[in-house]
Amino acid sequence: MTAKAPPKHLALGKAGEDAAARYLESRGYTILERNFRHKTFEMDIIARDGDTLCFIEVKTRSNTRKAMPREAVHHAKQKKMLLGATWYLKHKQLADQRARFDVVEVVYPHKTPGPNDIPHITLIPNAFHGG
């Protein structure tokens, strides 16, 4: 029996997060955590950019006809990210750490990215402010 392939949207999301991590590293970010989960939140990527801790949401799409990926980081998602960042900073004893919220948009030309598909990636530092 062969393993069932993941749904296309999950494969697309995973490909987008992998591409985003490579992109961030190429720009000097140090990835600290990926898919950091707690019972009430998940952070796609937690990274360091110089002296700043970045809580990063990755949004991946195969087209932008309906909306840009960044538009999916609505107020409710921002609130969850703020709660997650607050928890993370407290439990890692980083309360005095400079932090910000970034969004990485990843747009692939196909619904199921192939190994040769190069996505268009946009980094939005300080995409929103907590509090």
C-alpha positions as CSV (number, residue, x, y, z in Angstrom):
1,M,0.0,0.0,0.0
2,T,1.4,3.4,-1.0
3,A,1.1,6.5,1.2
4,K,-1.5,8.9,0.1
5,A,-0.3,12.3,-1.2
6,P,-1.2,15.2,1.0
7,P,-3.9,17.5,-0.3
8,K,-2.7,20.0,-2.8
9,H,-3.2,23.1,-0.5
10,L,-1.0,21.4,2.2
11,A,1.7,20.6,-0.4
12,L,1.5,24.2,-1.7
13,G,1.8,25.6,1.9
14,K,4.7,23.4,2.7
15,A,6.5,24.3,-0.5
16,G,5.9,28.0,0.3
17,E,7.2,27.7,3.8
18,D,10.3,26.0,2.6
19,A,10.9,28.6,-0.1
20,A,10.2,31.4,2.5
21,A,12.8,29.9,4.9
22,R,15.4,29.7,2.2
23,Y,14.6,33.3,1.1
24,L,14.9,34.6,4.6
25,E,18.2,32.9,5.2
26,S,19.6,34.3,1.9
27,R,18.8,37.7,3.4
28,G,20.7,37.1,6.6
29,Y,17.8,35.9,8.9
30,T,18.6,33.1,11.3
31,I,15.7,30.6,11.5
32,L,15.1,29.7,15.1
33,E,11.8,27.8,14.9
34,R,9.5,26.5,12.1
35,N,5.9,25.6,12.7
36,F,6.2,26.4,16.4
37,R,2.9,25.1,17.9
38,H,1.1,25.7,21.1
39,K,-2.5,24.7,22.0
40,T,-3.8,28.2,21.0
41,F,-1.4,29.3,18.2
42,E,1.1,28.4,15.6
43,M,4.0,30.5,14.3
44,D,5.2,29.6,10.8
45,I,8.7,30.9,11.3
46,I,10.4,32.5,14.2
47,A,13.7,34.1,13.2
48,R,16.4,36.6,14.1
49,D,17.1,39.5,11.9
50,G,20.1,41.2,13.5
51,D,19.0,42.1,17.0
52,T,15.3,41.7,16.3
53,L,13.2,38.6,16.9
54,C,10.8,38.2,14.0
55,F,7.5,36.3,14.1
56,I,6.7,35.5,10.5
57,E,3.5,34.4,8.8
58,V,3.9,32.8,5.5
59,K,1.1,32.9,3.0
60,T,1.3,30.9,-0.2
61,R,-1.0,31.0,-3.2
62,S,-0.9,29.7,-6.8
63,N,-2.7,32.8,-8.1
64,T,-3.7,36.3,-6.9
65,R,-6.9,36.7,-8.8
66,K,-9.0,36.9,-5.7
67,A,-6.6,38.6,-3.4
68,M,-2.9,39.0,-2.5
69,P,-1.6,36.5,0.1
70,R,-0.9,39.2,2.6
71,E,-4.6,40.0,2.8
72,A,-5.2,36.7,4.6
73,V,-3.3,38.0,7.5
74,H,-6.4,39.7,8.8
75,H,-7.1,41.2,12.3
76,A,-8.0,37.8,13.9
77,K,-4.7,36.2,12.6
78,Q,-2.7,39.2,13.8
79,K,-4.3,38.9,17.3
80,K,-3.3,35.2,17.4
81,M,0.2,36.1,16.3
82,L,0.4,38.7,19.0
83,L,-0.7,36.2,21.7
84,G,1.8,33.7,20.4
85,A,4.6,36.2,20.4
86,T,3.8,37.3,23.9
87,W,3.7,33.7,25.1
88,Y,7.0,32.9,23.3
89,L,8.8,35.9,24.7
90,K,7.6,35.2,28.2
91,H,8.4,31.5,28.2
92,K,11.8,31.9,26.6
93,Q,12.6,34.7,29.0
94,L,13.0,37.3,26.2
95,A,10.7,40.0,27.6
96,D,13.2,42.8,26.7
97,Q,13.8,41.5,23.2
98,R,13.1,43.8,20.3
99,A,10.4,42.0,18.2
100,R,8.4,42.5,15.1
101,F,5.8,40.8,12.9
102,D,6.7,40.1,9.3
103,V,4.7,38.5,6.5
104,V,6.2,36.5,3.6
105,E,4.1,36.2,0.4
106,V,4.9,33.3,-1.8
107,V,3.1,33.0,-5.2
108,Y,3.7,29.9,-7.4
109,P,2.8,29.7,-11.0
110,H,1.1,26.3,-10.5
111,K,-1.2,24.8,-7.8
112,T,1.2,21.9,-7.3
113,P,4.8,23.4,-7.4
114,G,7.3,21.3,-9.3
115,P,11.0,21.1,-8.5
116,N,11.7,23.7,-11.2
117,D,9.0,26.2,-10.2
118,I,10.4,29.4,-8.9
119,P,8.0,31.3,-6.8
120,H,7.6,35.1,-6.6
121,I,8.5,36.0,-2.9
122,T,7.7,39.3,-1.2
123,L,8.9,40.0,2.3
124,I,6.9,42.5,4.3
125,P,8.8,43.5,7.4
126,N,6.8,45.2,10.2
127,A,3.6,44.1,8.4
128,F,1.6,45.1,11.5
129,H,2.2,46.3,15.0
130,G,1.2,44.4,18.1
131,G,-0.9,46.1,20.8
